[in-house]
Amino acid sequence: MNTRATSPSGAGSESRGGAASASLFARAQRVIPGGVSSPVRAFKSVGGTPVFFKRGEGAHVVDEDGNRYVDYCLAWGPLILGHAHPAVVEATISAARDGLAFGTCHRREAELAELILEAFPWADRARFVVSGTEAVLTAVRLARAHTGRRLLLKFSGCYHGHVDALMVKAGSGVATLGLAESAGVTETVAHDTVVAPLADQAALREVFATYGSQIAAAILEPLPANNGLLEQERAWLATLRELTTASGSLLIFDEVITGFRFGFHGYGKVVDVRPDLSTLGKIIGGGLPVGGVVGPAAILDKLAPLGPVYQAGTMAGNPVALAAGVATLRELRSGAVHQHLEGLGARLSERAKARGLTLARVGGVFWPVLDGGSIPHRAEDIRDGAVQAFKARYARWLDAGIYLPPSAYEVGFLSAAHQPEHIDALVDALAGG
Ligand SMILES: Cc1ncc(COP(=O)(O)O)c(C=O)c1O
């Protein structure tokens, strides 16, 4: 897609996402469905062929053609310290030297659990899995077992991994049972999920009036960040807390993106709303595959071997992955990284505003809204014009050495390695592209 003859990085290659990426993509497509291990990587939302990366260094990535980009995708969020942070790499290598996997108990499980529970003081236990999807799967199973109820409540615009029960979209009307969002999800499964809009008090009350006594758990991203950045009012989250408590349902905060992102805590602390369970992923693995569920002993101890809820994994709590997580959380503990991210974020908001750009932002997470309209707070309010504007400019951003997540619906991330000049380059690209 990029035909630029010069490289801003001075690497001298013919094009961004150039010949090497194109050839690797063609090869991958022959043996992997769509050539990708996860669909959004295919660049379908922005056109062109995906860029194949071979190296990450701090705030930068280098592609197979030798082009260098400032990375605002950061592996979709785990790399809050930037690529290949020395402390994380050292911890990972050292753990790997001691053995890649044991499939037994080892010291790092308690080490990481203790660090996490320090940040989630309302929780007594953490159980580790391999991905955010698995964390959600486990939390949902626990909630159903704990309450003895069947229904789940989710909110349109929130993503919780590819769990069947949550690959569900709203039917017509507010308080309706869900419809399958993916082929292969059965109607029966979809009908066990109720879908409601975000930012709508009346809809929330209607759902609980209709289904409250049957809802095992309401699950949401407390700061929805998978369909744009749809910040919710605290009052709405507090109402959800009240309604779940009153109806005996659990409240699950899916903090796979938000956990440890805005401080050494969850987003629940930011909005002062306490869930019954939280799911974690991304940052707690420092770039390696780790997911987790945290909550009170009264719920978590229902997991096998103590209780009747089954959950297991050959790779769950892998020692190398947990070493990366421990090293990452230790770096975050002082709060200096979060301060840096807030400083960069404030600069981004300020500079964007000065250039007439609309941008949603919380801490080091941002989402450009490029049609010049207002910032939406519900998935239904995202305008096609903003999506098209993002798509139209994407190739030019690559040409300028700016790597944003390749979809208008995805948020961008900043890391400890990003510096003010990276913010200014981003604003120039967004404003000029
Ligand atoms: C809020 C949220 N929950 C769950 C998931 C699924 O996590 P994973 O991709 O690790 O399975 C994601 C992934 O982006 C997420 O953002």
The ligand as a MOL file (V3000), in Angstrom:
LIG
                    3D

  0  0  0     0  0            999 V3000
M  V30 BEGIN CTAB
M  V30 COUNTS 16 16 0 0 0
M  V30 BEGIN ATOM
M  V30 1 C -11.2490 -5.7370 28.0130 0
M  V30 2 C -10.7170 -6.9920 27.3830 0
M  V30 3 N -11.1170 -8.1730 27.8640 0
M  V30 4 C -10.6610 -9.3250 27.3550 0
M  V30 5 C -9.7700 -9.3340 26.3130 0
M  V30 6 C -9.2550 -10.6170 25.7690 0
M  V30 7 O -7.9180 -10.7590 26.1070 0
M  V30 8 P -6.9670 -11.7200 25.2440 0
M  V30 9 O -6.8470 -11.0810 23.9030 0
M  V30 10 O -5.7000 -11.7600 26.0210 0
M  V30 11 O -7.6490 -13.0450 25.1880 0
M  V30 12 C -9.3300 -8.1310 25.7720 0
M  V30 13 C -8.4000 -8.0980 24.6450 0
M  V30 14 O -8.1070 -7.1120 24.0660 0
M  V30 15 C -9.8130 -6.9190 26.3280 0
M  V30 16 O -9.4220 -5.7380 25.8590 0
M  V30 END ATOM
M  V30 BEGIN BOND
M  V30 1 1 1 2
M  V30 2 1 2 3
M  V30 3 2 2 15
M  V30 4 2 3 4
M  V30 5 1 4 5
M  V30 6 1 5 6
M  V30 7 2 5 12
M  V30 8 1 6 7
M  V30 9 1 7 8
M  V30 10 2 8 9
M  V30 11 1 8 10
M  V30 12 1 8 11
M  V30 13 1 12 13
M  V30 14 1 12 15
M  V30 15 2 13 14
M  V30 16 1 15 16
M  V30 END BOND
M  V30 END CTAB
M  END
